[in-house]
Amino acid sequence: MVSRLLPRGVGDLLRQILLFCGAYWAYRLVRGQVYDQSAVAFENARAIVDAERWLGLFVEHDLQRWAIGTGWVDDVGAWLYINSHFVVTTCTLAFIYLFRNEHFYWMRNMFMVAMGLALVGYVAYPTAPPRMLTELGFTDSVADFTGVSSESSVNALFNPYAAVPSMHVGFALMLAVPMMRMARRAWVRVVWAAYPPLVTLVVVMTANHWVLDAVAGAAVAAVSALAAQWLFARARPSAWAWRSEPGLPAAARAG
């Protein structure tokens, strides 16, 4: 009964789960290797502040002050930051695997590329998030909401200096654009179109990312989509293209 509910059978589902779990833990382990580079991370963060001021993009402090001043927007943002990223990403990928399986392998490849590119950014450019630059007036909105200091979680699996790029924003775009292409109802497309701007607002107003972090996350999403389309899909069009070629048996299309 279970196997009949799965597009490619139990074996393929287990392969995809193992691939994502392995990639996720490798992602966390490598991401955490820069947790002791605090001096460089703060230096890079101040360089971002200087760049944003020069570009007229330094809005993080004003946005956080506004959110805190409302009395509820900041709490909603903190809740979304904690809960939405993993849940929305996981549930959406599961939906695509089960109900839009012909698109899943393209999505999978895009996510693998994105995590690899993100790790390069974390290692090459460790950066402290706004919430750690208290001298500029920032506060840790998420810690204030949860009562748990984010600094207490610094270890080999988690590192607060991995701010560039913002993969909250990157993942949001990598989910939203394909889901808009797949959506059959206008209201669903509208909801997904609003998702990346909402995530960007949340990560900035909670002082977890700089505006340029969000820009970098969007750039990673774009490059990863291009890689999935122009490299992987061309390498194995029957398995990894956005739409599987018609007439091929399921075994030939699985990847």
N, C-alpha and C positions, 0 to 999 in steps of 0.2 A: 504493500500500500504506500509506504513512504517513498520507495523508489519511483513509483508512478507519478508522484507529485513533483519530482525533481527533473528539470529539463535534460540533464546529462547523466543522471544516476547518482548514486551515493558516492562512488569512487571519485567522480569529478568534483563534487561538492567538497569532499575531504581534501582533495588537492588544493582547491582554491583557499580553503580555511587555513591549511598549513602554510601556504605561500604568503598570505596576508599576515598571519601570526608571526611567521619567521621574519618577514620584512619589518613588521612593527617593532619586534624586540631588537632587531639589529639597528633599527632607526633610533630607538631609545638609548641603546648602549653607546652608539657612536655619538649621538647628540649629547650624552652626558660626559664625554671626555674633555669638554672645555669648562667644566664646572669650577676649576681652580684658577681661571684666567680673569679674575675680577678686575685687576688694574687695566688690562687691555679692554675689557668689556665696557668699563666706565669711560675710558678714553674714546672708544668708538661711539658710544652713546652721545657724548658731548659733541663729537664731530657731526653726528646726525642732526643734533639741535642747531648747530651753526649752519648746516646746509639747508635745513628747513626754514630757518629765519631768513636766509638769503633768498630762498625761493618763495617766501611768503606763505609757507605751509605749516608754520608752527602754531597749531590750533589745539594741541592736545590738552594743555592746561585749562584753557577757557572752556573746552568741551567737558572736561571732568568737573570743573566748578559748577557749570550749568546743571549737569546730571545730579550732582550731590545736592545742589540747591533746590531741586524739585521735591526731594524727600522720598521719591520712589523710583525714578528712572534709573538711578545708580544701582539700587538693589535688584531691579529687574535685569539690568545689564550684567551684574555679577552672577546672578543665577543662570542667565543664558551662557555666559562665558564658561561656567563650570560644567553645565549639563548638555548644551546643545551640540557642541563640536563632535564628540564621540558618538552620541546617540543618533544624530541626524545622518552622519556619514555612514555608520554601520547599517542603520535601517534602510537607507537609500540604496546602498550597494546590495543588500540582501534582496530588496524589491526588484532591482534590475536583474539580478541573477535568476530569480524565480519567475519573473513575469515579462522581462524584456531581455531574455538570455542572449539573443543575437547581438546585443550591444555590450554585454558584460565584459568580454575579453579585451575589447578596445579600451573600456574604462579601466580595467585592471592594469593594463600596460601603462596607461597614462599615470595612474597613481604610483606605480613602481618607479617610473622616471622622476616624478615629482618628489618623492621621498629621497631619492638619491641626490637630486639637485639641492634639496633643502639641507641635507647633511653637509654638502660642500660649503654652503653658506654659513652654517653654524660653526664649522671648524675654521674656516678661513676668516670669518668676521664675527667673533663673539661680541655680543652687544647687550648691555643692560637695558631693560625696559624702562619706560618713563616712571613707573611706580617706585623705582629704586633711586631716582634722583630727587630726593626729598628737598634738596636745596632750591629746586625750581618750583616748589610748592605742590608737588604731586603726593598723593596718598595711595595706599594699596587698597583699592575698593573691594577686591575679592576677599582679602584678609579681614577687612572690616565687616564684610557680610558673613563670612564663615567663622570668624574668630580664630582662624589658624594662620600663622605667619607663613608666607610662601618661602621665606629664606630657610625655614626649618626643614624643608624638603630637598635641599640641595644635596645631591649624591650622584653616584655614577649612572643612575637611570633617569634622573631629572635634573635639568639645569636651567635656571632662570636667565642665563645669559644667551640662550638660543632664541633671540628675538627676530633675527633677519635670516630668511624671509618669514613673514607671518603665514603659516600654513593654515591657520583658521580661515584667512581670506582665500588662500590658494585652493583649499579643499572646497570651500563654499562655491567658488566659480566652477571648479571641476565637476561639481554635482549639478549646479543650477543650469548651466548651458546645455548639457546633454538632456536633462530632464525637461527643459523647455522644448527641445527638439522632439522628444518622445511624447509629450503631453497631448492629449486628445481634447482637452477642455480649456477654454480661454482662462478661466479663473485659476486653474492649476499653473498655467504659464505665468500669470501675474504674481502668484505666490512665490514661485521660484525666481522670478526676476527681482523680487524684493529681498530675497535671502542674502545675496552677497553684500548689498549695501547695508543691510541690518547687521551682519557679522562685522563688517568694517567699522560701523558705528560702535558696536559693543567693545571690540578689542581696543579701540582708541579711547573711548570715554572711561573705560575701566583702568586706563593707564598701563595696559599690558603690551601695547605695541605703539610704535611711532607710525606716523602717516607713511613715511618712506618704507617701513616694514610691510605695510599693506600693499604698496606699489610693487615691492619686490615679490610678494606672494602672488600677486596677479601675473607678474612676468613669468614666474615659475610655472603657473598654471598654463599660460599660453605656450611656452616652450614645450611643456610636457604633452599638451594636446597635439602640437605639431609633430612631436616625435612619435606619438601613437599613430598618427595619420600617415606620415610620410616615411617613417622608418619601419615600424613594426607591421603596419597594415600592408605595406608593399612587400615585406619579407614573407609574410604568410597571409595573403588576402583571404583565403578560404577559412582561416581560423581567427584572425585578429582584425579584420576590417570592421568598420562601423556597422555595416549591414552584410551579413553572410551572403555569399553567392547562392542564388536559387538553384534547387535541384541537387545539391550536394547532400550525401547522407550525414546523419548526425555525428557519426564517428569521425568523419573527415573534417567537420567544422569545429569540433571540440579542441580546446587549446590549454 
